[in-house]
Amino acid sequence: MSAPAQMAPAAPLLVASRLFGPLSVPPEDIIVMPKGMLGFAGERRFVLLPAAPEGIFWLQSVDDGALIFLLVDPFKFFPDYVVESAEIPEPGPDERVAVLSIVTLPHQRGGACTANLQGPVVIQFPERQARQVILTDQHYQTRHELDLRASLK
């Protein structure tokens, strides 16, 4: 009796990021958003890239090198932030759920960055499934001023 055949690991995908240049991404690092994001429903595959300092990330589209979102851990910047939604699953014993907010950078130098606390991106690990949820809490809007510069010092 012979040993079962080992499957070769899938080849990395080449992502042509306009911001970072060519990225070699292992297929198991791809995050799938079955419904896409608001305004970008056709974009469904992304890779999450940690940035410095801790709590800041880039969400790069795998299929459109020009589409990239800056995300932050909202709990780090907004300590009173509470996320309650039936669309956010309770993680199981081997799971982890990340809730991240999309950042809008200022159009003019010296302008304020804002974070979308109303429509966070929820990522389930290790499934690498994600969705953008809309919170109904009236306290949260799409543009909460955020001081990113302070976190970079």
VOPA-954330 format. One record per atom (N, C-alpha, C): residue in three letters; x, y, z. Coordinates in pm, whole numbers, plus 50000, padded with zeros to 5 digits. Atoms other than C-alpha are relative to their C-alpha. Layout:
N
AlaXYZ
...
END
This chain:
153
Met500854988450000
Met500005000050000
Met500905012450000
Ser499154988050010
Ser501485033649904
Ser499415011350083
Ala500424988249922
Ala501355066050100
Ala499135009049912
Pro500834990950080
Pro498715091449994
Pro500875010749936
Ala499244989850074
Ala499945116049737
Ala499885013550070
Gln499994986649941
Gln500955149649879
Gln499665010249893
Met500354989450094
Met499375179549711
Met501055010850010
Ala499024989150002
Ala501845205849605
Ala499315012850045
Pro500624987449958
Pro501255239449770
Pro499695008649878
Ala500414991450111
Ala499425263849547
Ala501035011149983
Ala499034989450030
Ala501655289149377
Ala499485013550048
Pro500434986749957
Pro501605324649516
Pro499395007849884
Leu500604991250100
Leu499455349949335
Leu500835012749992
Leu499314987350018
Leu501105380649191
Leu498955011049999
Val500944988849989
Val499195411749298
Val500765012549959
Ala499354988050053
Ala500095443149103
Ala499495012250075
Ser500444988849918
Ser499675468849381
Ser500615013149949
Arg499504987050043
Arg499945504749262
Arg500795006850111
Leu499334993749886
Leu501035515249612
Leu501294992750039
Phe498875007849952
Phe503455486949696
Phe500814993149892
Gly499325007450106
Gly504505473549357
Gly499524985650000
Pro500445013950006
Pro504285436449281
Pro500104993150137
Leu500055007549875
Leu503265415249578
Leu499804985249968
Ser500185014350013
Ser503635377549598
Ser499184995550121
Val500925003149892
Val500665365549803
Val499634985249998
Pro500435013949993
Pro500145329649917
Pro498474999249992
Pro501465001150014
Pro496605318349822
Pro499284999350134
Glu500665001149870
Glu495855310550187
Glu499915013450073
Asp500094986749940
Asp496315347650270
Asp498915008749939
Ile501054992350066
Ile493515358950040
Ile498765000550089
Ile501254998149926
Ile490475373250218
Ile498895001849898
Val501114999650095
Val487185367850037
Val498835007650063
Met501204992549960
Met484295392450065
Met498914996349900
Pro500995004850096
Pro481385373949900
Pro499085011049945
Lys500894989250046
Lys479265405849881
Lys500775012649963
Gly499214988250031
Gly482145429949819
Gly499825010750107
Met500154988549910
Met482295464049984
Met499065010049938
Leu500914989850052
Leu479865492649952
Leu500735008549896
Gly499404992350108
Gly480605509849624
Gly500994992049917
Phe499035008450071
Phe482925481449516
Phe499534985550003
Ala500615013349989
Ala480595451449496
Ala500724989549915
Gly499325009650088
Gly482605435549214
Gly501354995550051
Glu498695003749944
Glu485805434449417
Glu499774990950118
Arg500315009849897
Arg485765403349628
Arg501214993550063
Arg498805006449945
Arg489345392449687
Arg501005010850043
Phe499094990049943
Phe491725411849911
Phe501114993050078
Val498965004649909
Val494905407850108
Val500195010950104
Leu499834990749889
Leu495375423950449
Leu501485001150031
Leu498584997549979
Leu498795439950492
Leu500185008650125
Pro499794991849881
Pro499865451450837
Pro500945011649969
Ala499164988250015
Ala501415486050855
Ala500545003650138
Ala499504995149871
Ala503265504651125
Ala499325013250028
Pro499895008149878
Pro502325512451394
Pro498914989550007
Glu501005010549978
Glu500265483851531
Glu498605005949996
Gly501394995650007
Gly496555486451459
Gly499645007049871
Ile500244993750130
Ile496925500851108
Ile500304989649892
Phe499895010150105
Phe496475479650794
Phe499675006049864
Trp500424997250137
Trp496185481750418
Trp499194988049952
Leu500815010650059
Leu493435461650245
Leu500105001649849
Gln499704999050143
Gln494675456249890
Gln499134990549921
Ser500755008750090
Ser492405443249616
Ser500984991249924
Val499175009450074
Val493885412449453
Val499865002449850
Asp500294999150143
Asp492265419749117
Asp500115014049941
Asp499874986250047
Asp492585457749094
Asp501125006650080
Gly498834994749931
Gly496045470449185
Gly499865014350047
Ala500214986149959
Ala494755506149216
Ala499065001350119
Leu500994999349892
Leu492145497349479
Leu500624994950130
Ile499435003449871
Ile493515498149832
Ile499365008950105
Phe500644992749890
Phe491935508550161
Phe500945000350119
Leu499304998949873
Leu493595521150475
Leu498994996750109
Leu500885004449892
Leu492075503950780
Leu500705002150134
Val499464998949864
Val492525509651152
Val499174991550094
Asp500705006449891
Asp491635491051465
Asp499255011250072
Pro500734988749943
Pro488825514451580
Pro500065000650152
Phe499995000549854
Phe489085503251943
Phe501255006950056
Lys498774993249959
Lys492615517451960
Lys499825015249995
Phe500174985650021
Phe491525551851837
Phe498745005650066
Phe501294996049942
Phe487985552851978
Phe499674990250112
Pro500155009849892
Pro488055535252318
Pro498564996950040
Asp501395002449963
Asp484295538752370
Asp499184993449888
Tyr500685006050115
Tyr483455522852033
Tyr499434986450038
Val500685012749973
Val480955494352065
Val499364995349871
Val500575005750122
Val479995471651779
Val499014989350038
Glu501055009949976
Glu476695453551806
Glu499234998149871
Ser500715003250123
Ser475275436251503
Ser499804985049992
Ala500285014250020
Ala473625403051432
Ala500864994349887
Glu499185004550112
Glu475865401651122
Glu501424996450041
Ile498655003049953
Ile479005398251334
Ile499924987150081
Pro500095013049932
Pro479475361951434
Pro500824999850129
Glu499225002649879
Glu480615351151777
Glu501094990249960
Pro498945009350040
Pro484005335251727
Pro499964987150081
Gly499915012949933
Gly484345298551807
Gly501344998850070
Pro498765001649923
Pro487195284152015
Pro501265001649917
Asp498814999050085
Asp489605283251720
Asp499915011649902
Glu500204988950092
Glu488385315051554
Glu500375013350063
Arg499734986449958
Arg489225351551571
Arg499265009149902
Val500714990450084
Val487195380751441
Val500665013650019
Ala499444986549996
Ala488735414351353
Ala498965009749948
Val500894989250042
Val486645445951329
Val500895011949970
Leu499134989150043
Leu488395473351131
Leu499195010949932
Ser500694988550060
Ser487355508051017
Ser500795005449882
Ile499404994150119
Ile488035523250677
Ile500335014650029
Val499544986249980
Val490025555650687
Val499955007449868
Thr499944991150115
Thr489545584350446
Thr501095010250028
Leu498914990549985
Leu492685604750398
Leu499565013749950
Pro500434986650041
Pro492385642550361
Pro500385003049855
His499734996050137
His492225657550013
His501075010849994
Gln499044989149997
Gln494385686950118
Gln500984997650114
Arg498975001249896
Arg497615687750314
Arg499535007350126
Gly500404994149873
Gly496915694550680
Gly498564997250037
Gly501395003349971
Gly493315682350653
Gly499914988150095
Ala500235010849903
Ala491815657150893
Ala499704986849930
Cys500385013550040
Cys491665619750840
Cys498694996950071
Thr501235004349934
Thr488325603650917
Thr499894984849994
Ala500245014549994
Ala487265568451014
Ala498514997549988
Asn501395004150016
Asn484045551550909
Asn499664990150111
Leu500405008649889
Leu482645538151235
Leu498634993749977
Gln501335005350029
Gln479225531451084
Gln500064987449914
Gly499915011450090
Gly480415506050826
Gly501304992550013
Pro498725007149982
Pro483245485050973
Pro500104987549910
Val499695012450071
Val484895456250789
Val500274989450106
Val499875010949904
Val484585423550980
Val500664988349928
Ile499255011050061
Ile487125396250904
Ile500014988350097
Gln499995012349921
Gln486775360551030
Gln501264992049965
Phe498825008550018
Phe489985340851081
Phe499714986950071
Pro499125002450113
Pro491015314150995
Pro499274998449866
Glu500755001750125
Glu488215312350734
Glu500375010249894
Arg499604989150090
Arg489505345050581
Arg498805004749917
Gln501224994650059
Gln485945355650504
Gln499775013750063
Ala500234986649948
Ala484975392150540
Ala498715005749943
Arg501194992750048
Arg482025415350506
Arg500045013850063
Gln500174986749944
Gln481265451650557
Gln498605000450058
Val501314999349936
Val478435456550805
Val499645014650024
Ile500494986549973
Ile476305487450858
Ile499354999850138
Leu500534999149865
Leu475675496151220
Leu498855010050003
Thr501184991249991
Thr472335511751309
Thr500095009850115
Asp499824990849887
Asp473635529651620
Asp500185014249947
Gln500014986250049
Gln472955566651561
Gln501255007850042
His498784993149956
His476195576251741
His501114999149897
Tyr498915002450094
Tyr478305563151455
Tyr499665004749861
Gln500164994650134
Gln478745580351124
Gln501144994749913
Thr498965004450091
Thr480955575150822
Thr501265008550010
Arg498824991149992
Arg483335603750911
Arg500215005050143
His499584995949867
His484745605151263
His501465004349990
Glu498634994950011
Glu487865626651286
Glu500964991050076
Leu499015009449950
Leu490975606251352
Leu501385006249987
Asp498664994350003
Asp494495617851441
Asp501024988649979
Leu499035010750031
Leu496735592551264
Leu501425004450031
Arg498634995149976
Arg499795614651303
Arg500454997250144
Ala499645002549860
Ala499695610751681
Ala500424985650021
Ser499645014049984
Ser499865572951646
Ser501314996549931
Leu498765002750073
Leu502865575351413
Leu501225005050076
Lys498864994449924
Lys505025593451672
Lys500544990250100
END
